[in-house]
Amino acid sequence: MTGIQGSDAVWGYPLDEDLVQRVGDSLLNGYGAVLDGDIGAGRHGIIHRVLEGLSGKVHLVQFSALVLVPWSETGDRQDHVDALHAWLLGESSGLPIVVYVGNSYMVTEEWIAVLGALVITGGVSVLALSYTRQQGREPELSRLAHLDRIRILPISLDEARAWIQSALNGSVSQTAVFQLWSAAAGQRHFLHFLALDWMEAGYLCLSEGHWVVSGVSGPIGEHTASLWKRILESRPQGERTAIELVALSGGLPLSALLKIVDADELDGVHDSGILEIGPSHLHTVRLRGEAAPRAVVAHVGPGRASMLLNLLKKSAGYPVGVSQAKLFDWERLSGVETSPERIMEEIERSISDGNVQRALELLPAVFELSESVRFKAARLIALIRCGHLSIAMQEVMGLPMADWLLNGEGDFRDWPGIVSIADQVANIRLAYGIIEYFAHSGASSAAEQFRMIERVGEVVRDKYEKNLLGDKAYKICTADGSVALAQLSMHFGHSRWIENQIYVHPDLQGGMLSQWQVALDTALVWAGRVDGGVHRRSEMTLLNHQSFESGSIARDARLQLFGLKLVSGDWVAAKAILDDGWMGGKSATNLNHESLLYSGLLDSLMGRHQEAIAKFGPEVLQLKTYDPRGLLRLALAATASSYAALGDLEAGRAALFSIDVAADTKSFTSGRFETLFHIQALHDLGNMEAAATAWLETVGEDRRRGNASWALLEATVAISHGYLEFVDALGELVPDVSGRFSEACGQFVEAFRAHRRDPLLSAAASMEELGHLRLSGVIREIATFGDDGTPGSRAYAPNRSGTVGAPGLEASIIAARALSVSPLHEDAMIREHWLKHSVEQLGLTTRQAEIARLAGLGSSNREIAEELDMSIRTAESHLYQIFGKLGVRKRSDLNRLLQVHAGLIVGNTGSTS
C-alpha cells in the first residue's frame, strides 16, 4: 500500500489513497464496503476523505441516527426495516444513502440483519468499520459478504493494529457503546427520554444562571451536543451562563464536539463562546473577565470531574448548579474514617442493619475517594441492595467494561484501573453486579441477561486455560465467580445452559482438570438439580476429579460429591465421604470447621441432634469471617432445628435469631437448605404464623421465577407440616390439561395426612398412568415407611412439636429428586418432533439428527458413541459435519436449536432457558 504523508496522515499513520478511491467507487456503484479495521475515525480518517471526494453525491447517515428511530412495537424486524427505509429515503432527497457505522461492535447480529435488509431493499450503501483488536467480531461482519450489493475490502491486521495504537491513544469511549447498545436493544425510547431530560434540565439551570453539568460520550454525544447548542442559541448573548460537557471515560474526540459548536481551534476561548478544556489544562482554567465563555467543553475522565467542579465553584462571578453530579458533603460521614475501605465497611454495616438511607448518604464519598475496580463493584452491589436502581444505573452507565460485557469486547488486561490480581477478580464480581442490576431493574430482556452471563462464563474459563489470571486469582474466581455465575444463571432460569456447559469442555486429559467444570457441578449440586442423567454425569465427573490424591481440586471434588449425595438423599454415602478426613490438613482451621459443619448438618438431618449441637460450637461459628458457601447461616438454621427437637426452645430461638446477623446476604448456594431448616425450626418452635408467611414468600418467589422443581419441593414440605393450602401449588406448577393430575395430587395429600399405605400406593398408580413415573416412584418409596417412628421411617414420625403427624424433611428431599424433572413421555415427544423436523427442514440424516439431539442435551462424545454403538472418532466426525450443516459452533447452540425447532422446552420443568 502506498501511504500519504504529512497533514493527510492520521496521527502519524499514513492513509492509503488507493483504498480511499476504491471505497468511494464502491459506494457510487451502489455497493457497501465492509472494512476490517477501524481506520475511519478522526477528522482526517478515511471516511472523511471518502466523503470529501463524494461531496454532494451521497447522503451520509450516522449509525447513531438509525438507533434513534424506535424499533416497531411489534418487534418485527421487517417492520423496522421498512420504517428505517422510509425514513432514510425521506432524509436523503434522492441521493444514494451511506450509513456510517462508527464502530462495528455496535453492530449486533440483529443490526447486521437490518443493515443487510436495507441494502437488499435498494438505495442504501453500508460502510462498516471495526476495531481489529476486538477479536471475534470479523465473522459477524463477514455474514454480510454473501449479499450481492456488499463488498468486503480487507486491510492487513498489522496495519490496522498499528493505526489503532497510534490513533486511538486511549481516548475512545467504551462507555458510549454500552449506552447506545442498551438503548437500542432493551429500552427502545431511552435515548429520546434521556435527551429530553437533558434539555429540560439545561433550560431550568440556565434560566437560574447556573452551570449545567451533563454527561456526553460516544456516538450519542453529537446528538446531545447539538441539543446543548440549541439551548445556547436560545439564550441572550450577554447572559453569563455556561455549560460543561463532561465526556465520561474519555468521551468523544475533542474535535467532534468542537466541530458541532462551530469552533475551529482546539484550545482557548473562541468566537462562538466555547472554551475547551483538556485534562492537562484543568489547573489553568480561568473563568473571569470579559472573555468569560458561554460554554465549557471539558474532556476529562470521571476521576477528574470533581476536581473540575471545585475549580468552577471557586471561579468568581458564577453560581454553580449541578444537574447530574453533586459534590459530596463530607459532614455526612459523622466520625467515619475517610478511607474507601472504612466507608465501604460502614455502608455494608448500614445495609445489614436495614439503614438504607445511611448507606446511600455514604456512597458518594466512595465515588470521590476511589476509582478502584473493587470499590466500583462494592458500590454497585450496595446500591442494588439498597434498592436505589436509578443511582445504580448511573454507575453502570459509567463503567468502561459494561459494553464489553454486552458486546464481547476487550480483555481483562485492557480494562482501566486493573493493577493487581485483586482488581481482576473484582472485575468478575463487578460483572455479576451489572447482571444483578439488570435482573432487578428489568432494563434488559432475558435473552440479554443470558448473553451477559454466557460471556462472563466464557472469559473466566478462557482466562484460566490461557493462564492469564494466575493460579491464586483463578481459585478466587472459582469460589466467588464461577459458582456465583452458575447460580445467577439458574436464578434467571437458564439452568439448561449451565448443564450443557459442564460437559462441553471436559478437559480431563494429561492431568489437567477443568476447574470451571467442577464449579458448575457445585452449582448443580447445591441448587438441587441432580436428577436422572444430570445426577449420573455429575457423579462421574466428580469421581474423576477426586481420583487426584491431593490438592485443592481433589478436595473441592469430594466436597461437591458430598453435596451431591446430601441433596439426593443418600446420607449414608455422604457421611462416608466426610469420614475420609479429606477436609483437614496443615493450617486448615477453616476447612476443619467446614467439615464439622457438614457433619453436623448430616447429624441434624438424620435425627442425631445431640451430636449435631456438639459440632456447632463457638469455634465453628466463627466461620462468619470466611463463609464462601453460606455455611454459617445454614448451620445456625440446623442448630435451631436440633435444639427445637430436643425441647430447648430458648436456645433454638436464639440460634434462629442469630441467622439474621450472621452474614450480609443469604447465599445462593445454601439458601434452599437453609430455608428448609429455617421454616421447620419456626414451626417446631411454635411460631406458626411466621412459618406460614415464610412458606408463602418462598413458594411465591419460585413460582414467579418459573422454578417449578423447587417450588414443588417447598409445597411438598409445606403439606408435610399441615399447610394444605399448598396443594394448589402442585396443581398450578405442573401442566394439567385434563385435571387428572390435580386429582392425583389431592389423593396424594389425603394419603399423607392419613398415614395410610394403600391410598399412597393408589396415588402412585395414578401418577404412573399420567406419565409421572419418577413421582410415582417417590410416592411408592414413601409408602414403604412405617408409621411407628422407628429409625429409617422418620419421615412418618409425628412432628416434633406434636401438632401434626406427616412426612418430614427426609421425604421432601427425596421428592426434590423426583419432582425436578419432566414426565418421561415428554422426552419421547421431543425426540420424535426433533427427528422429524431436523430431517425434513434442516437437512440432517436420521443418524445425524439423533447425534445432534444427544449432544444438545449434554451428552459427551463418549456417551453418544456408547448410546449409538459407534466409535468416539465416528461420533466426533458426525458432530463436525452437523455443526457445519446447522451453522453452529458449540453444543449450547445445539441445545437452543432443540428448544426452538422441537417447539418444546428441553429437560427440566423448572428450566425457562
N, C-alpha and C positions, 0 to 999 in steps of 0.2 A: 504494500500500500504506500502511496506517495502522500506525505503529510504536508500541510500548510503551516508555516511557522509564523512567529510574530504575533500581531494582535488578533489573528484569527484562531490562535491556539486556545484550547480550553484549559485554563490554569496550567499552562506549560505543556499540555499534551496535544499533539497535532491532530487536526481533523483530516479526514480523507476526502478530498474534493470529488473524487470519482464516486465515492459512496453517496455523497450528498446529491450528485447528479442522478444516480441510479434510483435513489429513494424518490426524488422529485418526479422522474419519468414514470415510476410505478404508480404514483398517486394520480398523475394526469391521465394515465392509461386505465384508470379505474381499478387498480389493484390496491390491496392493503399491503403494508410492509411490516413484518414482524422481525424486529431487530433483537438478536441475542446479545444483551449487554446494554446497559443504560448509558448511552452517550448523547442523550438529548437534553439533559438539564443544563441550566445556566444560560446567561444572555448570549453566549457565543456557541451554544450547543448545536448539534446537528439539526434538531427540529426547527430551531430558529433560522438556521442557514437555509434549510429547505424552504421554509415558508416565505423567507425574504425573496427567494427566487420565484415563488409562485404567487406573489402578492397580487390580489385581485382575481386570481384564477381558481382558488379554492376557498371554502369556508371552514375555519378551524373551530372545533368544539372541544372544550376541555372535558376529560372524563368525569371530573367532579360535577360538571353541569348535568351530565346524564344521571348521576346518582341523585341529584336534587329533584328529578322528575319521579314522583312517587310510584312505587310498584302498584299494579292493579290490585284492588281489594280482594279479588278472587284468587290472587296468587298465580294466575295462569300466565305462563311465560309468553305465549304468543300474544296475549292481550297487551302485555307490557311492551313487547317488540313493536306492535302496531302503534301504540301510543307514542313511543320514542321516535318511531319513523316519521309519524305525522308532525311531531314537534320539530324534528330536525329539518324536514322539508320546509316547514314554515319559517325557520330561522335562517336558512341558507340562501333564500331568494334565488333559487335555481342553480347556484354554484355547486360543484362537487363537494361533498362533505368529508372532512378528515377528522376523525375522532382521535384526539391526542391523549393517550394513556400515559401519564407521567411516570408511574412506577407499576410494573405489571404485577407486583404482589397484591395489588388491589383487585386484580382480575381473577376472581374465583372461577371455578368451573361454571357456575351459573352465568357469570358475566361473559365468559368465553362463548357460551351458547348464545347469549343475547347478541353480542357483537357479531358473531358468525351469522346469525339470522338476519341482522341488519345488512350485512354485506350481500347475502344471497338475495334479499329483497331488492337490492339495487340502489345505486345512488350514494352509497356510503363506503368510504375507504377507512381502514383501520391502521393506525400506526401505533404499535405496542412496543414499549421499551421496558426491559427488565434488568435488574442488577444480576450480573453473573455470579456474584458471591453468594447469592441466595440459592443454595443447592436444591435441586428437586423441582424447580418451577419450569425448567425448559420443556419437560414432557407435556405439561399442561398447555403451554403456548403452541407446541407442535401439533396439537389437535386441530388447530385452525388450518394446518397445511393442506389438508385434503380439499378445502374449498377452492373452487375454480378461480375466485377473484382475490385470493390471498397468496402472496409470495413470502417466503422466509429468506431474508438477507443475512447470512451469517457474518459475525465478526469474531476474530480469534479470541479465545479465552484470555490469553496473556495480555492482549492489547486492551480488552475491556477491563480486566482487573487493574491494569496499570492506570487506566483513566480514572477508574473509580477511586483508587487510592489517592491520586493527586487531586482529583476534582472535588470529591465529597469532603474530605478532610474533617470528617466527623460532624458535619453541620446539617445533615439531612435529618429531619424529624421522623422518628419512628412512631411517635405518639399520634401523629396526624392520621396515619394509616389506620390505626385502631379506631379513631373517631369516625372516619369515613366508612370503614367496613361495618362497624356495629350499626351505624345509621342505615346503611343500605340493606343489610340483611335482617336485622332484628327489630328496628324501630323506624318504620317507613317515613314518618314525618319528623323525625328527631332533629334533623338539620334545620328544617323550617322553623320549628319551635325555638331552637337554640338561637337562631339568627334574630327572630322577633324579640326574644328575651333580651338579647344584647342591645338591640336598637332601643327598646323601651328603657332599659337601664341607662343607656347612653343619654337619651333625651332628658331623663329625670336628673341624672347627676350634672349634666351640662347646664340645665336650667337653674340649678342651685349654685353654679360657679365652681363645681368640684372637678377634681381629676377623675378620670374613669380608668379603672384597671380591668383589663379583659384578657382572656386567653385567645391567642391566634396561633395556629400551627398547621403546617402541611397543606394539602391540596384545597382544603376548605378556607384557607387563610385569605386567598384572593377574594373569594366571595364575601367573607366577613369584613375584610379591609375596605372593600368597596362600599359596604354599608356605613362604615365609620366615615368614609369620605363624604357620603351623602349627609351624614349628621353634621360634619364640619361645615359643609356648604350651607346648611340650613341656619347656621348661627351668624349673628352680626360679626363683621370682620374685626371690630375693635374689642370684642369681649375677651377678657383674659381667662380663657379656658384651655384645657389641654387634654389630650388622650394618650394614654400609654398602651401600646400593643405589646404585651409580653409574649414572645414566642417560646412557649414551653419546650424544654428539652431540645433546643436548637431552632425549632420552628422553620419558617420559610427562609430561603436565601434573602439577604437584605435587599438585593437588587429587585426581587419580585415585589416586596412591599413598597419600596420607594417608587417603583415604576407606576404602581397603582395610584399613588398620590402625586404623580407628576413631578417627582424630584429627580434631578439628573446626577447629583453628586452623592457620594457615599457618606460624607461627614459634614457637620455644621448645620446652621440654620439656613433654610432655603427660602426662595421667593414664595413657595407655597405655604410657608409657616410650619414646615415639618422639621423636627430635629431628630436625627438618627443617632442612637447610642449603641455602641458595641461593648462587649464585656470589658475591653481594655480601657474604656473611657469613663467607666462609672464614677471614678473619683474626681473627674474633671468636669462633671456636669454642673453648669451654672444656669439657673433659670431666672435671671434678674434683668432689669433694664428694658429698654425699648425693643431689644432684639428677642424678647421672650417669645418662644414658639407657640403656635396654636395647637400643635400635637407633638408628641414624643413617640418615636418608634424605637422600642428597646429590644435588642436582640440578646436575650440573656436566658440562662438556664434557670430552673426552679430554685436552685440553691442561692442565686443572687437576687431573687425577686424581692425578698425582704430588705436587702441592702439598698436596692433602688428605691423602695418605698420610704425608707428612712431618709434618703437624700432628698426625695421630693418633699417630705414632711418638713425638713429643715430649710427648704428654699423659701425666701421671703416673698410675701405677696400672694401666695396661692393657698386657699383652703384645700385640704386633701380629703376626698371622698373615695371609698373603696367599694367597688361593685362585687367582685368575686374573690377578693383576698383581704384578710384582716391581720393587722399586727397583733401579736399575742399580748395580752395583759398579764404580765409576769406576777402581779399580785395574787392572781388566782391560785398560784402554787401553794400559798399559805404554809410555808415551812418545809415543803418537799425539796430535797436536794436537787439542784438544777443540772442533772446529768440525764442523758436519754435512758440509761438503764434504770435509774431510780424512778423516773417519771413513769416508765412503762410498768414497773412493778406496782406503782400506786394506781395506775389505770386498771391493771388486771385485778388488783385487790378491790377496786371500786366496782368493777363488773361482777366479781364474785359476791360482793355484799349487796348487789342489786342497786347500787347507787350509779345509775347510768348517767345522770346529769353531771356528776363529778368527773366521770371518765371522759365525757365529751368536752368538759371545760379544760381538761389537761392535755387532750390530744394535740391541739395546735402547737403546744410547746415542743413536742417531739418532732413535729413537722419542721420547725425552725432550727432545732438543735442538731438534727442528724438527717442526712440523706442516705444513710447506710441501707442496703437492701434488707437486712434482717429487721430493721426498725420499720421500714415500709411494710413488710409483711405483718409485723405485730400491729401496726396502726390499722391496717386494712381489716384484719380479722377482728380487732377490738371494735372498730366502727360497725361491722356487720353484727356482732353480738350485742351491741348497744341498740340495734335496730335503726341506726341512722344511715339509711341507704343512700340518701341524697349526698351526704358528705363522702360516703364510701365511693360513690360514682365518680366524684371529682378526683379522688385518689386513684381510682382505676384508670381514669382517662389520662392521668399524668404519668403512667408507668411506661417507660420505653420498651419493656418486654411484653406488654399486653398485646401488641399487634403480632408479635412473634407467636404468642400463644394461640391466636386465632388463625394466623396465616402461615405458620411454619417457617418463620424467618430467623436467621442468625444462629448464634451459638452461645452456650453459657459464657464462653470467654469474651464474647463481644458485648455483653450487657454492661451498662455503666455501673460503676461502683463496686465491681467484683474485685476484691483484693485478697481474698482468702478462701479456703475451703468452706469456712463457716458461711460466707456470703453465697457460695454456690448452693449449699444446702438450703439457705434461706430463700433463694430464688425458687426452689421447688416448692417450699411452703407457700411462697407468695403466689405461685400458680394455683395452688389449691384455694387460697384466699379469693382469688379472682373468680374461680369456678363457683365457689360458695356464694359469692356476691350475686352472680348471675342466677344461681338457683333460687336465692331468696327474693331477688328483685323481679324475676320474670322478664328480664330485659333481653333474653335470648331464648330461642327455641330449644327443644330437647335435642334436636339434631346438632345445634351448635355446641351445647354442653357436651354431647358425645364426642364431637370432633376435638374440643379442647382437651378433654380427658385423654383421648387416644393419643393426641400429640405429646402431651406431657409424659405419658407412659412410654412412648417410643424413645423419647430423649433420655429418660432415666436409664432405660435398658441399653440404648446405643452408647451412651457415655461410659457406662461400665465396660461394655465389650471393647471399646476403644481405649479403655484405661485412662480416661481424661480426668475423672474426678478423684482418682486415688482411692486406695482401699478404705481408709478411715472415713472419708466423705461418703463413699458408697454405702458403707454399713449404716451410717446415719440416715442416708436417703432411703434405705430399705425399711428402717424402723419407722421413720416419720413420713416417708414418701410413698413407696410402692404400696404398702398395706393401706395407707390412707386413700391413695388413689383408687385402689380396687374397691374399697368400701364406699367412697364417694360415688363410684360408678354404680354400685348396687343401690345406693341411696337414691340415685336418679332413675333406677330401673334398667340399667344397662348390664345386667348380670350375665346375659348370654355372651356378650363381648368378652367379659372377664374370663369365662370358662374357656372360650376359644383361645385367648391369648396365652393361657398357661401352656397349651400344648402345641402352639405354632412354632415356638423356638425352644425345643427341648435340648439344650446344649449340654449334653452329658458325655461328650467324647473327650478322650485324652485327659481325664481327671478334672475337666472344667465343669463347674456346676452353675446353672443359671440361677443367680440369687433372685432375679425377677420372678422366675417361675415359682420358687419357694415362697416368696412374699405373696403372690397371688393365691397360692394354695392356702396360705394362712387366712386370707380374706374369706375364701370359700368356707373354710373350716369354721371360723368364728361367726360367720353370718348364717351358718346352719344349712348351706346349700351343698349337702353331701349325700344326696340320694343317688341310687342307680349307678349309671356309668360314671358320673362325676365322682361318686364315692370311690369306685374301683380305681379310676385313673389317679385320683389324689393319693390314695393309699400306695399305689405302685410307685408314683413319683417320690413320695416321701420315704418309702423304704429304700429306694435307690440313694436318696440323699443321706439317710442316716447310716448307710453302709460305710461311710467315711468315719474312721475311728476317732478322729479328734478334730478340733477346730470349731469355730462358731457356726459353720454351715451345718455340721452334723448335729450340734445342739439345737439349732433352730428347727431342723427337720424333725428331731424327736419331739420337740415341743409341739409342733404342728400336728404330728401324728397322734400325740396325746389329745390335742383338741379335737381331732377327727373322731377318735374313739369316744370322747366325752359327749359331743353333741349327737352322736349316732346311738347313744345309749349303751355302748359296750364298755361299761365302767370297770369290769374286771380287767380287760385288756388295757384300759387307760391306767389303772393302778400298776399293772405290771411294767408299763413303760416308765412310770415315775420311780418305781423301786429299783431301776437300774442304776440310779445315782448319777445320771449324766448331767444333772443341773449344777453340780458343785464344781470344785476346782480351786486352784490357788487364787487368793484375792477375789473370791466370788461371793462376797457377802450378800449382795443384792440377788444374785442367782439362787443362792440357798434360800433366801426369803421367798423368792418366786416359787421354788419347789415346795416350800411349806404351804404357801397359799394354795397351789393347785391340789396338793394332798388334802388340805383342809376342805376345799370345795368338794372333792370326792367324798370325804367322810360325811359332810353335811348332806349331800345327795343320797348317800346310802344309809342314812339314819344313824351314823355313829357320831352323835352330836357332842358328847364329852371330848372325844378325840379331836373333833374339828375345832372346838373352842380352845383347846390346849395349844393348837398350832397357830391360832390367830392372836399371838401375843403382841406386846408393845413393840418388840424389835421388828417384827414383821410389818406392823402397821406404819413403821417409819418409812415404808416404801413410797410415801406420798411425794418424796423428793425425786423418785425415779419410778415412774408409773407408766411405762410406754403402752401398756395394753389395758389400762384402766383397772388393773388388778386390785388396787386398794378398795375402790368402791364396790367391786364385785365381792371381795372378801368381807367387807362390812355388812353387805346385804345378807350374805350367807351366815355370818355370825349372828345377826339379828334373828334369822330364821331358826338357827340352832338353839339360841337362848330361849326363844319362844317355845320350842318343842320341849325344853327341859323345865318350863314353867317359870323361868326367871324373866318376867315381863319387863321389869325395870331395866335390866341390862340389855334386853332386846330393843327397847325403845331408844336407849342411849346409843346403841350401835347404829340403829336406823337413822337417828337424828344426825349422827356424825357423817353420814354419807354426803349430806349437802355441803359440808365444809371441807371434805377430804381432797377434792380436786377441783380444778377450774371448770371443766366441762365433762359431760358424760362421754365416755369413749365409744366410738362406733364399734370397736372390736368386742367389748364385753357388754354392751348395752342391753342386748337381748337377755342374756343370762341374769344380768343384774335386775332387769325388770321382773323376771320370774321369781327370783329370791325376794325382791323388794315387795312385790304385791302379796306374795304368800305370807311374808312376815307381817305386813299390815293387817292381813286377815286374821292371822293367828294371834296377833296382839290385841285383837278386838276392835280395831279401827275400821269397821266395815265400810263406812261412808267414804273414807279416803281410798280404800282398796278399790271400791266400785268406780270412783272417779278416775283413778289411775288407769283402770282397765279400759274405760270408755275412751280416754285420751289416746292410749297406746293403740288400741284396735282401730280407732277412727283415723289416726295418722297413717297407719299402714294401709288402710283401705283407700285413703286419698292418694297414696303413692302407687297403688296398684300392686302392692307387695302381698299377694294373696297367701303365700305359704306361711309367712309369719303371722299374719292376721288369723289364719285358720288355727295355728298353734295356740295363739293367745285366746281365741274364742273357746278352744277346747279346754284350756286350763281354767278359764273363767267358768265354764259349765261345770267343771270338776269341783269348783268351790261353791256351786249352788246358784251362780248368776245365770239363770236360764234364759234371760232375755238375749243372751249372746248366740242362741241358736239361729237367730236371724242372720247373723254374720256368715254362718256357714252357707246358708241358702243364697245369700247375695253374692258371695265371693266366687262361687263355683257356677259356671253356666248351667242352667237348669231349664231347658225349654219345656219339657213335659211336666215338670213339677214333681217328678218321682224322686229326684234327689232330695228335695226338701222333706218329702215324706219319710225317706230313709233316715234323714238327719233326726227327725223327730223320734223315730223308732230307736235310734242310737242313743239319744239323750234319755229317753224313758228307761232304757236298759241300764244306762249309767246310774241313774237315780235309784233304781230298784235293786241294784246289785244282783241281777238275775242273769244266769249264764245263757239260758235258751233264747231270750229276746235279743241278747247281744249277737248270738250266732245267726239269728234271723236277720238282724240288721246287716251283718257281714254278708249274708247271702244276697240281700237287696243291693248292696254296694257292688258286689261282684257282677250281678246281672247288668248293672248300669255301666260296667267297664272300669270302675274304680277298684282295680284289683289290689293295688298297694294298700289303700284304705281298708279294704275288706280284710287283708291280711293282718293289719294292725288291730282291727276290732276282734278278730279271732284270737290274736295274741293276748289282748286284754281279757278276753273271756276265759282264758286258761288260769288267770289269777284267782286265788281263793279269796274268801271274804272273812278269814279268821285273823287277819293282821299278822300272820307269821312272816318271817323274813322271806323275801322273794315275792311277796304279794302285797308289799306296802302300798301299791297303787290303789288297793281297795280297802285299806285301813281307814277308820274314821279320821276326820280332820283333827288336828292336834288341839284345837280349841273345843272340840266336842260338839260342834254345831251341826255340821253337815257331813255325812259319810259319802265319799265319792272318789273317783280316781284322782290321783295326785300328780305331782311333777314328773314322776318316772314315766307314767303312761303318756303324759303330754309330750315329753321329749321323744319318745318312740313315735308318737303321732306326727311330730315335726318331720321326721324322716319320710313318712308316708305321704303326708299332705302337701309336700313341696313339689310334687310332680303332676303332670297331666295324666288323665286316664290313658291306658295303653292303646286303646283303639284310635286315639287321635294321632299317635305316631304312625299308624298304618295309613290313615287318611293323608297325612302329609307326604308320606313316601309315595303313595300312588299318584297324587296330584303332581308332585315334583317330577317323577319319572316321565309321566305323560307330557307335561309341559316342556321339559328340557329337551326331549327328543323331537317333538313337533315344532317348537318355537325357537329353541336355542341351538339346534343343530348338533346336539351331542348324540353319541351312540348310547344304547341302553346301558352298556358297561360303564361308559364314562359318566353317565348320569348317576349311577349308583355310587361310583367313587367320589364324585363331587358332593353328593349328599352326605356321605360318611365324613369326608374332610370338613365340610361346612359345619357338621355337628361336633367337631373337635377331635375326631379320631386321628391318631398318628399314622404315619406310613406303615409302620409295623402292624398296627391294628387293622388297617384297611387290607393289607396283604393276607393276614390271618382270616379275616371275615370273608374275603372273596377268593381264597385259595390261590394266591399268586405270590410271586416273589416281591420283595421290597423294591428291587430295582424296577420291576414292571409297574408297580404302583406309582413310583416316582415319575416314571416316563409318562404314564397316563395323566398324572396331575399336571405335568409341564404342558402337555397338549391341551388340557382343559383350560388352564389359565390363559393360554393363547387364544383359544376359541371364544372364551367369555370376556376377554379383555380385562382380567383382574390380575392382581399381583400377590395376594395373600389370602389365607383361609378365612379371615374375618370378612373379606369381600364375598366369599362363597356363602358364608352364613347369611349375609344381608340378601344375597340373591335368593336363598332358600325362603327367607321371610317374605320377600316381595313377590316372587313368582309362584310360590306354593300357596300364597294367599292366606297363610295361617302363621301364627306366632310359633316359632320352633322351640320346643323344650319346655321349660318350667312355666307353670301358670302364673307365677309371680313376675316373669320377665316381660318388660314392655319395650325392650331394645330391639 
